[in-house]
């Protein structure tokens, strides 16, 4: 597994999914259940603290054609609104096959420090298996 640096140029917005639990594993299972019924191009996100506390569980719909065209042309996107905003900035990033459990995430390699945020993004990109991405936002020092 290779951890890369990623620069997100524009914010991403997510709507909150109904979730009442507190464990990261239960939130992950909820996320997968919602993904099963989602259309291709959908995305789900689980935001965790460095201590693996659940901070947010959300979703976003597939991008429309106009937005996809703007992305292809590297044009500025319209402002986004939602219950949670993944802000533009620098992240550590890794993409991996969808794990069957949150316990299978490569936490040792991520080296989370107190105050870091872990975003688990799951993308339903097509008829292939969903893809998991881990984004780490380091706490500013």
C-alpha positions as a LaTeX table, in Angstrom:
\begin{tabular}{lrrr}
\hline
Residue & $x$ (\AA) & $y$ (\AA) & $z$ (\AA) \\
\hline
Unk1 & 0.00 & 0.00 & 0.00 \\
Unk2 & 1.31 & 3.40 & $-0.99$ \\
Unk3 & 0.10 & 6.55 & 0.77 \\
Unk4 & $-0.01$ & 9.56 & $-1.54$ \\
Unk5 & $-0.60$ & 13.26 & $-1.06$ \\
Unk6 & $-3.78$ & 14.65 & $-2.55$ \\
Unk7 & $-4.75$ & 18.29 & $-3.08$ \\
Unk8 & $-8.50$ & 18.72 & $-3.18$ \\
Unk9 & $-9.16$ & 21.90 & $-5.13$ \\
Unk10 & $-12.86$ & 22.33 & $-4.38$ \\
Unk11 & $-15.16$ & 21.41 & $-1.52$ \\
Unk12 & $-17.31$ & 18.27 & $-1.58$ \\
Unk13 & $-20.73$ & 18.27 & 0.13 \\
Unk14 & $-22.50$ & 15.39 & 1.86 \\
Unk15 & $-26.00$ & 14.90 & 3.26 \\
Unk16 & $-26.34$ & 13.15 & 6.59 \\
Unk17 & $-27.48$ & 9.52 & 6.59 \\
Unk18 & $-29.75$ & 8.33 & 9.41 \\
Unk19 & $-27.56$ & 6.65 & 11.99 \\
Unk20 & $-28.01$ & 6.27 & 15.73 \\
Unk21 & $-25.10$ & 4.02 & 16.71 \\
Unk22 & $-21.70$ & 4.92 & 18.07 \\
Unk23 & $-19.27$ & 2.22 & 16.96 \\
Unk24 & $-17.17$ & 2.62 & 13.84 \\
Unk25 & $-17.99$ & $-0.94$ & 12.77 \\
Unk26 & $-21.75$ & $-0.37$ & 13.05 \\
Unk27 & $-21.43$ & 2.88 & 11.09 \\
Unk28 & $-19.42$ & 1.08 & 8.42 \\
Unk29 & $-22.09$ & $-1.63$ & 8.10 \\
Unk30 & $-24.77$ & 1.08 & 7.78 \\
Unk31 & $-22.71$ & 2.79 & 5.09 \\
Unk32 & $-22.40$ & $-0.43$ & 3.08 \\
Unk33 & $-26.15$ & $-1.13$ & 3.41 \\
Unk34 & $-27.00$ & 2.32 & 2.02 \\
Unk35 & $-24.49$ & 1.86 & $-0.80$ \\
Unk36 & $-26.16$ & $-1.35$ & $-1.98$ \\
Unk37 & $-29.30$ & 0.55 & $-2.98$ \\
Unk38 & $-27.47$ & 3.60 & $-4.37$ \\
Unk39 & $-27.20$ & 4.44 & $-8.08$ \\
Unk40 & $-23.89$ & 4.15 & $-9.91$ \\
Unk41 & $-21.80$ & 7.26 & $-9.32$ \\
Unk42 & $-22.94$ & 7.59 & $-5.72$ \\
Unk43 & $-20.60$ & 8.07 & $-2.84$ \\
Unk44 & $-20.82$ & 7.41 & 0.88 \\
Unk45 & $-18.54$ & 8.80 & 3.56 \\
Unk46 & $-17.69$ & 7.94 & 7.14 \\
Unk47 & $-15.79$ & 10.55 & 9.14 \\
Unk48 & $-13.83$ & 9.22 & 12.10 \\
Unk49 & $-11.67$ & 10.84 & 14.74 \\
Unk50 & $-8.13$ & 9.63 & 15.35 \\
Unk51 & $-9.62$ & 7.56 & 18.20 \\
Unk52 & $-12.10$ & 5.96 & 15.71 \\
Unk53 & $-15.11$ & 7.83 & 17.11 \\
Unk54 & $-17.89$ & 8.31 & 14.54 \\
Unk55 & $-18.23$ & 12.01 & 13.69 \\
Unk56 & $-20.40$ & 11.88 & 10.55 \\
Unk57 & $-22.01$ & 9.42 & 8.17 \\
Unk58 & $-23.14$ & 10.82 & 4.84 \\
Unk59 & $-23.97$ & 10.46 & 1.17 \\
Unk60 & $-23.80$ & 12.35 & $-2.08$ \\
Unk61 & $-25.64$ & 11.68 & $-5.31$ \\
Unk62 & $-23.95$ & 11.08 & $-8.66$ \\
Unk63 & $-22.64$ & 14.24 & $-10.33$ \\
Unk64 & $-24.79$ & 15.72 & $-13.09$ \\
Unk65 & $-23.53$ & 16.16 & $-16.67$ \\
Unk66 & $-22.87$ & 19.89 & $-16.23$ \\
Unk67 & $-20.64$ & 19.30 & $-13.21$ \\
Unk68 & $-18.79$ & 16.47 & $-14.96$ \\
Unk69 & $-18.11$ & 18.77 & $-17.93$ \\
Unk70 & $-16.75$ & 21.49 & $-15.63$ \\
Unk71 & $-14.46$ & 18.96 & $-13.95$ \\
Unk72 & $-13.20$ & 17.72 & $-17.31$ \\
Unk73 & $-12.41$ & 21.30 & $-18.34$ \\
Unk74 & $-10.84$ & 22.11 & $-14.93$ \\
Unk75 & $-13.41$ & 24.88 & $-14.44$ \\
Unk76 & $-14.52$ & 26.23 & $-11.09$ \\
Unk77 & $-17.55$ & 24.41 & $-9.72$ \\
Unk78 & $-20.61$ & 26.02 & $-8.21$ \\
Unk79 & $-20.57$ & 26.36 & $-4.41$ \\
Unk80 & $-21.72$ & 23.21 & $-2.62$ \\
Unk81 & $-24.00$ & 22.92 & 0.39 \\
Unk82 & $-24.67$ & 20.04 & 2.72 \\
Unk83 & $-24.69$ & 18.72 & 6.25 \\
Unk84 & $-20.92$ & 18.21 & 6.05 \\
Unk85 & $-18.34$ & 19.77 & 3.75 \\
Unk86 & $-15.10$ & 17.98 & 2.92 \\
Unk87 & $-13.00$ & 21.10 & 2.56 \\
Unk88 & $-10.47$ & 21.77 & $-0.14$ \\
Unk89 & $-6.91$ & 21.30 & 1.03 \\
Unk90 & $-4.17$ & 18.71 & 1.41 \\
Unk91 & $-4.87$ & 15.13 & 2.44 \\
Unk92 & $-2.95$ & 11.89 & 2.71 \\
Unk93 & $-4.71$ & 9.40 & 0.46 \\
Unk94 & $-4.85$ & 5.69 & $-0.28$ \\
Unk95 & $-7.26$ & 3.64 & $-2.40$ \\
Unk96 & $-7.97$ & 0.00 & $-1.65$ \\
Unk97 & $-10.51$ & $-2.75$ & $-2.27$ \\
Unk98 & $-13.60$ & $-2.48$ & $-0.11$ \\
Unk99 & $-12.80$ & $-4.21$ & 3.18 \\
Unk100 & $-15.35$ & $-6.58$ & 4.71 \\
Unk101 & $-14.85$ & $-4.93$ & 8.11 \\
Unk102 & $-13.51$ & $-1.62$ & 9.33 \\
Unk103 & $-10.98$ & $-3.64$ & 11.33 \\
Unk104 & $-9.27$ & $-4.48$ & 8.00 \\
Unk105 & $-8.30$ & $-0.85$ & 7.36 \\
Unk106 & $-4.52$ & $-0.32$ & 7.34 \\
Unk107 & $-4.50$ & 1.89 & 10.44 \\
Unk108 & $-0.85$ & 1.20 & 11.29 \\
Unk109 & 0.31 & 2.62 & 7.97 \\
Unk110 & $-1.86$ & 5.74 & 8.32 \\
Unk111 & $-0.19$ & 6.72 & 11.61 \\
Unk112 & $-3.06$ & 8.82 & 12.94 \\
Unk113 & $-2.15$ & 11.41 & 15.54 \\
Unk114 & $-4.46$ & 13.00 & 18.07 \\
Unk115 & $-6.70$ & 15.49 & 16.29 \\
Unk116 & $-6.31$ & 13.94 & 12.82 \\
Unk117 & $-9.47$ & 13.16 & 10.87 \\
Unk118 & $-10.01$ & 10.00 & 8.85 \\
Unk119 & $-12.45$ & 10.07 & 5.94 \\
Unk120 & $-13.50$ & 6.69 & 4.58 \\
Unk121 & $-15.02$ & 7.39 & 1.17 \\
Unk122 & $-16.75$ & 4.57 & $-0.66$ \\
Unk123 & $-17.47$ & 5.11 & $-4.33$ \\
Unk124 & $-19.89$ & 3.08 & $-6.41$ \\
Unk125 & $-18.20$ & 3.61 & $-9.77$ \\
Unk126 & $-19.90$ & 1.02 & $-11.91$ \\
Unk127 & $-20.75$ & $-2.64$ & $-12.08$ \\
Unk128 & $-17.39$ & $-3.46$ & $-10.52$ \\
Unk129 & $-16.98$ & $-3.70$ & $-6.76$ \\
Unk130 & $-17.15$ & $-0.40$ & $-4.88$ \\
Unk131 & $-13.83$ & 1.30 & $-4.17$ \\
Unk132 & $-12.70$ & 2.48 & $-0.74$ \\
Unk133 & $-10.57$ & 5.57 & $-0.30$ \\
Unk134 & $-8.98$ & 6.72 & 2.93 \\
Unk135 & $-8.27$ & 10.42 & 3.25 \\
Unk136 & $-6.42$ & 11.72 & 6.29 \\
Unk137 & $-6.59$ & 15.37 & 7.29 \\
Unk138 & $-3.71$ & 16.11 & 9.63 \\
Unk139 & $-4.36$ & 18.43 & 12.56 \\
Unk140 & $-2.72$ & 21.80 & 12.01 \\
Unk141 & 0.22 & 22.37 & 14.35 \\
\hline
\end{tabular}
